Amino acid sequence: MNKVLIECDTLIDEYELSRENIIKQLKTIKIEKDQDFVIAYDKDFRCTLVGEMSKNNNSIVLTNIIKADDFREMDNSDLFQFIREQGD
């Protein structure tokens, strides 16, 4: 199967992502024909890759990259407090 990155070249450059890493990651996931997908970019979990299986040539089309608007690093105690606050 031919893996293709299209419609996202400017976003890949803007977020300084690696095309090679994206292609490796896409090769490891199973996507059914005519199926959309959303996955976290494995080298920078602050990015989400959005795409679909191309209908005509069995290739993967990367259609969008979503960068997290808000990111906070937390240690385990911060995470515990955050989860507790969500329950209130």
Secondary structure as UniProt FT lines:
FT   HELIX           9..14
FT   TURN            15..16
FT   HELIX           19..28
FT   TURN            33..34
FT   STRAND          36..40
FT   TURN            42..43
FT   TURN            45..46
FT   STRAND          47..53
FT   TURN            55..57
FT   STRAND          60..67
FT   HELIX           76..87
//
